[in-house]
Amino acid sequence: MSLGNEVEPFRAAVHEAVDHLVDHWRALADERLPVEPLRAPGATAAALPAEPPEQGEPLDRILQDTWDTVVPGLVHWQHPAFLAYYPTSNSPASVLAELVTAGLGVQGMMWATGPAATELEQVVTDWLAQALGLPGHFLHTSGNGGGVIQDSASSAVLVAVVAALHRASHGRWRGHGTEGRYRLYRTDEANSCVAKAARVAGLGESAAVPTLPGTARMDPEALRGRIAADRRDGAVPAIVVATVGTTNTCAVDPLAEIGRICREEGVWLHVDAAYAGSAALCPEHRWLNDGVEAADSYAVNAHKWMRTGTPCNVMWTADRRSLTEAMSVSPAYLRNDATDAGHVVDYRDWQIPLGRPMRALKLWYVMRAHGLTGLRDAIRHDVRMAALLAELVAGEAGFHLVAHQLGLVVFRLDTDLRTREVAESLAGDPAVALTASAVDGRQVLRAALGSPLLTEATVHRVWHTIRGHARSGGPAPAAAGAR
């Protein structure tokens, strides 16, 4: 079938897909769909043919099969009662941009392969840096720094580790590897992607820096002592990864104190602000980034709290040269006049893969469709909803509020056994999704509020459900007026 013959069926299928999506969003908003599927493992695979189709099929049939076979087996991350992990938000503007991006099919690995794609990304990352109140040296217009859209915080951490190794080794790392000499510093509260990045980069496992008692925040003096001990042992301190918004409790490492130590010691500081960094769009939460001026790199997941679909991690560096020198590989087939002249950015040197789609269009659409005012309103709404849930938890006998910061509420019951029982009971309830974890050795439940469809009614229904599981060991009866 030629492209010309495919265009009209495509047009019809897109209209139909939009109808499906709008109906789906409305069903989520009305809570007519479960958060999690009611299927046993293997049910979706069993519903699919065991062999690939020999002949092509119409798009409308494939689309219908999507809703009949695939969608019922999904966890609905946009559901208002999805409170597990941290949010992965979305919006019509983001979905539209994904469609246009896919349709244009640009490969933006270099300026020469997508000039407008590259320059749009430079402008949009500068916009967002300004909106978050980040230091001017993170802007492309500074000449030394700049932003790049990665696929995830995991990739951002790995790229930062590579850049730090390059700088700490004065370039020797490129030819000789890590040689077992270099050290990464983090706490046990840092996201698991940090330990993975250290492993992938050849640093192996590293002992975690202790946290300040009762805070889950990195202890700066313990960091200073660990760096000094490593230097005495002949190791080279390369990078500290600080966290703004840890997974367990949304704790914020003391960036100012950590930054001073990194400057004194000549150690790269990467700030992983994957979740909480978005809140800095609101002036009242700008304190989250106090001390960030000492950071060499900083990353936030726009796909967590900026109504932008995954993947969209935005990473900035103040030292683009260390990053690009560490990552650059230039065979003849990638050479071109614009690159050789040094007048352009080639994002292939800012990331792990060579190829990349036009990543900036999605964030550009979202920032224009919502404006900073709309994004701030969305964050403030979620923070209010979390405050409501925290108030309900704190006022209920037998429940204990462990942590409440921004959109995260962490709580437990009187005993670890009761907390574990309620967590297991909730895991079998498709009407709500929370995450079980541990804080200071105690079992807890995490509720991260961030769905674009979240309302006060949802918060009260979720709380009614949690209380019901705590009281009876099973799903609560429907509350009056609850759907």
C-alpha positions as CSV (number, residue, x, y, z in Angstrom):
1,M,0.0,0.0,0.0
2,S,1.4,3.4,-1.0
3,L,1.5,6.3,1.4
4,G,-1.2,8.1,-0.7
5,N,-3.6,5.2,-0.1
6,E,-2.9,5.3,3.7
7,V,-3.6,8.9,4.3
8,E,-7.4,8.9,4.4
9,P,-7.7,5.8,6.6
10,F,-5.1,7.5,8.9
11,R,-7.2,10.6,9.0
12,A,-10.3,8.6,10.0
13,A,-8.4,6.5,12.5
14,V,-6.9,9.6,14.2
15,H,-10.4,11.1,14.6
16,E,-11.6,7.8,16.1
17,A,-8.5,7.6,18.4
18,V,-9.3,11.1,19.7
19,D,-12.9,10.0,20.5
20,H,-11.6,6.9,22.3
21,L,-9.2,9.0,24.4
22,V,-11.7,11.7,25.3
23,D,-14.2,9.0,26.4
24,H,-11.4,7.3,28.3
25,W,-10.4,10.5,30.1
26,R,-14.0,11.2,31.0
27,A,-14.4,7.6,32.4
28,L,-11.3,8.2,34.5
29,A,-12.5,11.5,35.8
30,D,-15.9,9.9,36.8
31,E,-14.0,6.9,38.3
32,R,-15.9,4.5,36.2
33,L,-12.7,2.6,35.6
34,P,-10.6,0.8,38.1
35,V,-7.1,2.1,38.8
36,E,-5.6,-1.3,38.3
37,P,-6.6,-4.2,36.0
38,L,-8.8,-7.0,37.2
39,R,-6.8,-9.5,35.1
40,A,-4.5,-12.3,36.2
41,P,-0.9,-12.4,35.0
42,G,-0.8,-13.6,31.4
43,A,-4.4,-12.7,30.5
44,T,-3.4,-10.1,28.0
45,A,-0.8,-12.3,26.3
46,A,-3.3,-15.1,26.1
47,A,-5.8,-12.8,24.3
48,L,-3.3,-12.0,21.6
49,P,-2.4,-14.2,18.6
50,A,0.6,-16.4,19.0
51,E,1.9,-15.6,15.5
52,P,2.3,-12.3,13.7
53,P,-0.2,-11.4,11.0
54,E,0.7,-12.3,7.4
55,Q,-1.5,-9.7,5.9
56,G,-2.0,-6.1,6.9
57,E,-5.1,-5.1,8.8
58,P,-7.2,-1.9,8.8
59,L,-6.2,0.8,11.3
60,D,-9.7,1.0,12.7
61,R,-9.7,-2.7,13.6
62,I,-6.3,-2.4,15.3
63,L,-7.5,0.7,17.2
64,Q,-10.6,-1.2,18.4
65,D,-8.5,-4.1,19.5
66,T,-6.4,-1.7,21.5
67,W,-9.4,-0.7,23.6
68,D,-10.8,-4.2,23.8
69,T,-7.6,-6.1,24.6
70,V,-4.8,-3.8,25.8
71,V,-6.5,-0.9,27.7
72,P,-8.4,-3.3,30.1
73,G,-5.0,-4.7,31.2
74,L,-3.4,-1.4,32.0
75,V,-2.7,0.4,35.3
76,H,-4.3,3.8,34.7
77,W,-1.6,6.3,35.9
78,Q,-3.9,9.3,35.0
79,H,-6.7,7.9,37.3
80,P,-7.5,10.4,40.2
81,A,-7.1,7.5,42.7
82,F,-3.6,6.5,41.4
83,L,-1.5,7.6,44.3
84,A,1.4,5.2,43.9
85,Y,5.0,6.1,43.2
86,Y,5.2,9.7,42.0
87,P,2.7,11.0,39.4
88,T,3.3,10.8,35.6
89,S,1.0,13.4,34.4
90,N,-0.3,14.3,31.0
91,S,-2.5,16.8,29.1
92,P,-4.2,17.2,25.7
93,A,-1.5,19.6,24.7
94,S,1.2,17.0,25.4
95,V,-0.8,14.2,23.5
96,L,-1.2,16.5,20.5
97,A,2.5,17.3,20.5
98,E,3.3,13.6,20.6
99,L,1.2,13.0,17.5
100,V,2.8,15.9,15.6
101,T,6.3,14.8,16.7
102,A,5.7,11.2,15.5
103,G,4.2,12.4,12.3
104,L,7.1,14.7,11.5
105,G,9.6,11.9,12.2
106,V,12.6,14.1,12.8
107,Q,15.9,12.6,13.9
108,G,17.5,15.4,15.9
109,M,20.8,13.9,16.8
110,M,22.7,17.0,15.5
111,W,21.8,20.5,14.6
112,A,22.5,19.6,10.9
113,T,19.9,16.8,11.0
114,G,17.2,19.0,12.6
115,P,18.1,22.7,13.0
116,A,14.7,23.9,14.3
117,A,14.4,20.9,16.6
118,T,17.8,21.7,18.2
119,E,17.1,25.4,18.5
120,L,13.6,24.9,19.9
121,E,15.1,22.7,22.6
122,Q,17.6,25.3,23.5
123,V,15.0,28.0,23.8
124,V,12.5,25.8,25.8
125,T,15.1,24.6,28.3
126,D,16.1,28.2,28.8
127,W,12.5,29.1,29.3
128,L,12.0,26.4,32.0
129,A,15.3,27.3,33.7
130,Q,14.1,30.9,34.1
131,A,10.7,29.7,35.3
132,L,12.2,27.6,38.0
133,G,14.5,30.4,39.1
134,L,17.7,28.4,38.2
135,P,21.0,30.3,38.0
136,G,21.8,32.1,34.7
137,H,24.9,29.8,34.1
138,F,22.5,27.0,33.3
139,L,21.2,28.9,30.2
140,H,22.4,28.2,26.7
141,T,22.8,32.0,26.4
142,S,25.4,31.9,29.1
143,G,27.8,30.2,26.6
144,N,29.1,27.7,29.1
145,G,26.0,25.9,30.2
146,G,22.6,24.8,28.8
147,G,19.8,22.4,29.0
148,V,18.9,19.1,27.3
149,I,15.8,16.9,27.3
150,Q,16.7,13.4,28.4
151,D,14.3,10.5,28.6
152,S,14.5,10.1,32.4
153,A,16.2,11.1,35.6
154,S,18.1,7.8,35.3
155,S,19.8,9.0,32.0
156,A,20.4,12.4,33.5
157,V,22.3,10.9,36.5
158,L,24.3,8.7,34.2
159,V,25.3,11.5,31.9
160,A,26.3,13.6,35.0
161,V,28.4,10.8,36.3
162,V,30.2,10.5,33.0
163,A,30.8,14.2,32.8
164,A,32.1,14.2,36.4
165,L,34.5,11.3,35.7
166,H,35.8,13.2,32.7
167,R,36.5,16.3,34.7
168,A,37.9,14.5,37.7
169,S,40.3,12.5,35.5
170,H,41.3,15.4,33.3
171,G,40.2,13.3,30.4
172,R,42.1,10.2,31.3
173,W,38.9,8.3,31.9
174,R,38.1,8.2,28.2
175,G,41.0,6.0,27.4
176,H,41.6,4.2,30.7
177,G,38.2,3.8,32.3
178,T,37.6,4.3,36.0
179,E,40.6,2.2,37.2
180,G,38.8,1.7,40.5
181,R,39.9,5.1,41.6
182,Y,36.8,7.3,41.5
183,R,34.0,7.8,44.0
184,L,30.3,8.7,43.9
185,Y,28.5,10.0,47.0
186,R,24.8,9.7,47.8
187,T,22.5,8.7,50.7
188,D,20.4,5.6,50.9
189,E,17.4,7.9,50.3
190,A,18.6,8.7,46.8
191,N,16.6,7.1,44.0
192,S,17.7,3.7,42.9
193,C,18.8,5.1,39.5
194,V,21.8,6.7,41.3
195,A,23.2,3.3,42.4
196,K,22.5,1.9,38.9
197,A,24.3,4.8,37.2
198,A,27.3,4.2,39.4
199,R,27.3,0.5,38.4
200,V,26.8,1.2,34.7
201,A,29.6,3.8,34.7
202,G,32.0,1.3,36.3
203,L,32.2,2.8,39.7
204,G,30.6,-0.2,41.4
205,E,28.7,-0.1,44.7
206,S,29.5,2.8,46.9
207,A,28.9,3.2,50.6
208,A,26.1,5.7,51.3
209,V,26.7,8.9,53.2
210,P,24.7,9.0,56.4
211,T,21.6,11.2,56.8
212,L,21.0,13.7,59.5
213,P,19.1,11.9,62.4
214,G,15.3,11.9,61.8
215,T,15.4,13.9,58.6
216,A,16.4,11.5,55.7
217,R,18.6,14.5,54.5
218,M,22.3,14.1,53.7
219,D,24.6,14.9,56.5
220,P,27.1,17.5,55.1
221,E,29.8,16.9,57.8
222,A,29.6,13.1,57.2
223,L,30.1,13.8,53.5
224,R,33.1,16.0,54.2
225,G,34.6,13.2,56.4
226,R,33.9,10.5,53.8
227,I,35.6,12.6,51.0
228,A,38.7,13.2,53.3
229,A,38.9,9.5,54.1
230,D,38.8,8.5,50.4
231,R,41.5,11.0,49.6
232,R,43.7,9.5,52.3
233,D,43.2,6.1,50.7
234,G,44.2,7.4,47.3
235,A,40.7,7.5,45.8
236,V,39.4,10.5,43.7
237,P,36.1,12.0,44.8
238,A,34.2,12.6,41.5
239,I,30.6,13.4,42.1
240,V,28.0,14.0,44.8
241,V,24.3,13.3,43.9
242,A,22.0,15.3,46.1
243,T,18.2,14.9,46.0
244,V,15.4,17.4,46.1
245,G,12.4,15.3,46.9
246,T,13.4,11.7,47.9
247,T,11.2,8.9,46.9
248,N,10.3,7.7,50.4
249,T,9.5,11.0,52.2
250,C,10.2,13.9,49.7
251,A,13.2,14.9,51.8
252,V,15.4,17.7,50.5
253,D,19.2,17.5,50.9
254,P,20.8,20.6,52.2
255,L,22.1,21.9,48.9
256,A,23.9,25.0,50.2
257,E,26.1,23.1,52.7
258,I,26.7,20.3,50.2
259,G,27.5,22.8,47.5
260,R,30.1,24.5,49.6
261,I,31.9,21.2,50.3
262,C,31.8,20.3,46.6
263,R,33.3,23.7,45.6
264,E,36.0,23.4,48.2
265,E,36.9,19.8,47.2
266,G,36.5,20.3,43.4
267,V,33.8,17.6,43.2
268,W,30.9,17.6,40.7
269,L,27.5,18.2,42.3
270,H,24.5,16.8,40.5
271,V,21.0,17.7,41.9
272,D,18.3,15.1,41.2
273,A,15.1,17.1,41.6
274,A,13.0,14.7,39.5
275,Y,9.8,15.1,41.4
276,A,10.0,18.1,43.7
277,G,11.9,20.4,41.4
278,S,8.7,21.2,39.5
279,A,7.3,22.9,42.6
280,A,9.9,25.6,42.2
281,L,7.7,27.0,39.5
282,C,5.7,28.5,42.4
283,P,7.5,31.3,44.2
284,E,6.5,29.9,47.6
285,H,8.3,26.7,46.9
286,R,11.4,28.2,45.4
287,W,13.3,27.5,48.7
288,L,13.6,23.9,47.4
289,N,16.5,25.1,45.3
290,D,18.4,27.1,47.9
291,G,22.1,26.5,47.2
292,V,21.6,25.2,43.7
293,E,24.0,27.9,42.3
294,A,26.8,25.6,43.4
295,A,25.5,22.7,41.3
296,D,27.3,21.5,38.1
297,S,24.1,19.8,36.9
298,Y,20.4,19.7,37.8
299,A,17.5,17.7,36.5
300,V,13.8,17.7,36.9
301,N,11.1,15.4,35.4
302,A,8.6,17.6,33.5
303,H,6.7,14.3,33.0
304,K,6.0,14.1,36.7
305,W,4.3,17.3,37.6
306,M,4.2,19.6,34.6
307,R,1.3,18.0,32.7
308,T,3.8,16.7,30.2
309,G,3.7,13.0,29.1
310,T,6.6,10.7,29.7
311,P,9.4,10.7,28.8
312,C,10.5,14.3,29.4
313,N,13.4,14.9,31.9
314,V,15.1,18.2,31.6
315,M,18.7,18.4,32.6
316,W,20.9,21.5,32.8
317,T,24.7,21.7,33.2
318,A,26.9,24.7,34.0
319,D,29.9,22.9,32.4
320,R,28.8,21.8,28.9
321,R,32.4,21.2,27.9
322,S,33.0,18.4,30.4
323,L,29.8,16.8,29.3
324,T,30.3,17.0,25.6
325,E,34.0,16.1,25.7
326,A,33.1,13.0,27.7
327,M,30.3,11.9,25.4
328,S,31.5,13.0,22.0
329,V,32.5,10.4,19.4
330,S,33.0,11.8,15.9
331,P,33.3,9.4,13.0
332,A,33.5,10.9,9.5
333,Y,29.8,10.2,8.8
334,L,28.8,12.6,11.7
335,R,31.1,15.4,10.6
336,N,29.6,18.6,9.1
337,D,30.5,22.2,8.6
338,A,28.2,23.6,11.3
339,T,29.6,21.2,13.9
340,D,33.2,21.7,12.9
341,A,32.7,25.5,13.2
342,G,31.6,25.1,16.8
343,H,28.6,27.4,16.2
344,V,25.8,24.9,17.1
345,V,24.7,22.4,19.7
346,D,24.7,18.7,18.8
347,Y,22.5,17.0,21.3
348,R,24.0,13.6,20.5
349,D,26.9,14.7,22.7
350,W,24.6,15.4,25.6
351,Q,23.1,12.0,26.0
352,I,23.8,8.2,25.9
353,P,22.1,7.3,22.6
354,L,23.1,8.7,19.2
355,G,19.6,9.1,17.8
356,R,16.9,11.2,19.4
357,P,13.4,12.3,18.3
358,M,12.4,16.0,18.4
359,R,12.0,16.1,22.1
360,A,11.2,19.8,22.7
361,L,7.9,20.1,20.9
362,K,6.0,18.4,23.7
363,L,7.2,20.7,26.4
364,W,6.8,23.7,24.1
365,Y,3.1,22.8,23.5
366,V,2.5,22.3,27.2
367,M,4.2,25.5,28.3
368,R,2.3,27.5,25.7
369,A,-1.1,25.8,26.3
370,H,-1.0,26.1,30.1
371,G,1.3,29.1,30.6
372,L,3.3,29.3,33.8
373,T,0.1,30.4,35.6
374,G,-1.7,27.2,34.7
375,L,1.2,25.0,35.7
376,R,1.5,26.8,39.0
377,D,-2.2,26.4,39.6
378,A,-2.0,22.6,38.9
379,I,0.8,22.2,41.4
380,R,-0.9,24.3,44.1
381,H,-4.1,22.3,43.6
382,D,-2.2,19.0,44.2
383,V,-0.5,20.4,47.2
384,R,-3.9,21.4,48.7
385,M,-5.2,17.9,48.0
386,A,-2.3,16.4,49.8
387,A,-2.8,18.7,52.8
388,L,-6.4,17.5,53.0
389,L,-5.3,13.9,53.0
390,A,-2.6,14.6,55.6
391,E,-5.3,16.3,57.8
392,L,-7.6,13.3,57.5
393,V,-4.7,10.9,58.4
394,A,-3.5,13.0,61.4
395,G,-7.1,13.2,62.8
396,E,-7.8,9.4,62.7
397,A,-7.1,7.3,65.8
398,G,-4.7,4.4,65.0
399,F,-3.0,6.2,62.1
400,H,0.2,8.1,62.3
401,L,1.4,10.8,59.8
402,V,5.1,10.0,59.1
403,A,5.8,12.7,56.5
404,H,4.0,15.3,54.5
405,Q,5.7,17.4,51.9
406,L,4.2,19.0,48.8
407,G,2.0,16.3,47.1
408,L,3.3,13.4,49.2
409,V,1.7,11.9,52.3
410,V,3.4,9.1,54.1
411,F,1.6,7.3,57.0
412,R,1.4,4.1,59.0
413,L,-0.8,2.3,61.5
414,D,0.0,1.5,65.1
415,T,2.2,-1.5,64.3
416,D,4.3,-2.7,61.4
417,L,2.1,-5.8,61.2
418,R,-1.1,-3.8,60.9
419,T,0.5,-1.5,58.3
420,R,1.6,-4.5,56.3
421,E,-1.8,-6.1,56.5
422,V,-3.5,-2.9,55.3
423,A,-1.0,-2.5,52.5
424,E,-1.6,-6.1,51.3
425,S,-5.4,-5.6,51.5
426,L,-5.2,-2.4,49.5
427,A,-3.0,-4.0,46.9
428,G,-6.0,-6.2,46.0
429,D,-8.4,-3.3,45.7
430,P,-8.6,-2.0,42.1
431,A,-10.2,1.2,43.2
432,V,-7.0,2.8,44.6
433,A,-3.3,2.4,44.3
434,L,-0.7,3.4,46.9
435,T,2.9,2.3,47.5
436,A,4.2,0.3,50.4
437,S,7.7,1.3,51.7
438,A,9.8,1.6,54.8
439,V,11.0,4.7,56.7
440,D,13.5,4.4,59.5
441,G,12.9,0.7,59.5
442,R,9.1,1.0,59.9
443,Q,6.5,-0.1,57.4
444,V,4.6,2.8,55.8
445,L,2.2,3.6,53.0
446,R,2.9,6.4,50.5
447,A,0.2,8.4,48.8
448,A,1.5,10.8,46.0
449,L,-1.2,13.0,44.8
450,G,-0.8,14.4,41.3
451,S,-3.4,13.2,38.8
452,P,-4.8,16.0,36.6
453,L,-8.3,14.6,37.4
454,L,-7.9,14.7,41.2
455,T,-10.7,16.3,43.3
456,E,-11.6,16.7,46.9
457,A,-14.3,14.1,46.4
458,T,-11.6,11.6,45.3
459,V,-9.5,12.4,48.4
460,H,-12.4,11.7,50.7
461,R,-13.3,8.5,48.8
462,V,-9.7,7.2,48.9
463,W,-9.5,8.0,52.6
464,H,-12.8,6.1,53.2
465,T,-11.4,3.2,51.3
466,I,-8.2,3.2,53.3
467,R,-10.1,3.4,56.6
468,G,-12.3,0.5,55.5
469,H,-9.4,-1.7,54.8
470,A,-7.8,-0.8,58.2
471,R,-11.0,-1.7,60.0
472,S,-12.1,-4.8,58.2
473,G,-9.1,-6.1,56.4
474,G,-10.9,-5.7,53.1
475,P,-12.5,-3.2,50.8
476,A,-14.7,-0.6,52.4
477,P,-18.4,-0.4,51.6
478,A,-19.2,2.5,49.2
479,A,-19.4,5.8,51.0
480,A,-22.6,7.8,50.5
481,G,-22.4,9.7,47.2
482,A,-19.1,8.0,46.3
483,R,-18.7,6.5,42.9
